[in-house]
Amino acid sequence: MMPVSSQAASPAVSVCKCILVIEPSPSIRQLLDLTLRQSGHRVISVATTAEGLVVVRNTQLRVPDLIFLAVDYQQRREDFVLLSLLKRSRYHQQTILVALTEGKLHRSWHAMLPAERFLCLTKPFTVEQIVRLAVSAHREGSL
């Protein structure tokens, strides 16, 4: 798992990424959507992992470069289906998953994807952390 740096971000490189936001809270989802769009990214926002799976499986859409997934203490089957799909699909080999958590994740999450494709961000997080994460993921060559 790669930590999110708390240092100030350098100026963003103008690279448009396709970012999928899976967040049940309308206010957090809207904040992420607006922030990432203002940073120049294409954003698809949904409320549930089941809706996110529809987006990820849709071959007519651009493959997400980055997925923000809200994770709570309930381990949902759909979350593990999404992780499994990202792990085995040849179309999603470069997709990075960012788990938005309220605490520590169960170790089973960390075993699903290679460390360079799995990040955690603990709530409450700042808008700056979201933008910095999107920029740094690209700079590190992950996307």
N, C-alpha and C positions, 0 to 999 in steps of 0.2 A: 504494500500500500504506500503510495507516494503522499507525503504530507503537503498541505497547502502552505506556502510560504507566507509569513506575516510581513515581509519587507515590501516596500513601495514598489509598485509595478513600473517598468519602464514604458515609454510610449508604445502603444499597441501597433502592431503591424496590421495593415489593412488586408485581412484575409477573411473572407466570408465562409463561415462554417455552417453546416446544417446541424442544429441542436434540438434534441427532443427533451422536453421537460415533462416529467411525470410527477405530479404533485397534487394531492387531494385538496389542499387549502387554496381556495380561490385567490386570496390576497397574496400568498407567497408565489403562486403560479403566475399571477399578473405581474408581480414585481420582477420575477426572473425573465418573463417574456419581454417586458418593456426594456429592462436593462440590457439584455442580450441583443435585442433589435436595434437599440440606440448605439450599440457597439458595432453594428454592421453585419450581424449574423441573421441567417434564416432560422426562424424558430417555429416549432410545432409544439403546442401545449395541450396536454390531456390530463384528466383527473385521476385515472386509474391505470394500473399496470396492464390490465386487459386491453384497454384502449391503446396503450403504448405498443403492445404486441401486434395489434392490427397495423399500426404505422410501420413498425420494424419489418414485418412480414410483407408489406406491400412493395413489390418490386418495381412499381411504376413511379414511386417516390425516390428522391435522392437518399442514399444510405446516411443515417446520422453519423456525424463525426464524433459527437459527444452526446451522452445521455445523462441528464440529471434525474435521479430516481429517489423519491422520498421513501425512506425505510423507517418503519416503526418497530415496536417490539413484537408485533404479530408477524410470524414468518408466513407469508402468503405463497401459495403454490405458483401463482403467476410470476412472482419475483424470480423464483428459481427457474421457471421456464424461460424467462427473458435472459437470465445469466447463461443458461445452457445454450440458447440460440446464439448469443454473442460469441460463445466459446467455439461452437462447431461450424457456424455458417462462414463460408468462404467470402461472402459479401461483407461481413462485419468484422473482419480480422484486424482492422485499424480503429474500430469504434472504442472509445473510452467511456467507461461508466463511472459516474460520480454519485456515490451514495450520500444522500442528505439525511443525516441521522440525528437522533436525540441523545445518543450515547454510544457505547461500544457495540460493535456488530459481533454476532456469533462467528466463530472461526470458520464455519462452513462457507460463509460469504467470501472470505479471503482465498479459499481454495478453488473457487470457481473460475477466476480469470487471473492471468499473469499480473504481477504487481504493477507493471508499466501501463496496464489498461484498466486499473481499478484504483479509484481515489475515494477518500471519505472527507466529508465536510460536515462538521457538527453544528447543529442549530444551537443558538442563534448565530447566523453568519451575516457578513456585510455584503453590500452590493459590490464593493471593491474586491472582495475575495472571489466573487463569482467571475467578474471580468478578468482578474489576474489569472484565475485558474484556466479560463478559456484561452487566454493569450499564451500562458506558459506551456500548456499542453501542446500547442503548435510548435513553439520554439524548441522544445525538447525532442522534436522529430516524431512524436507519437501519432500525429494526425497527418 
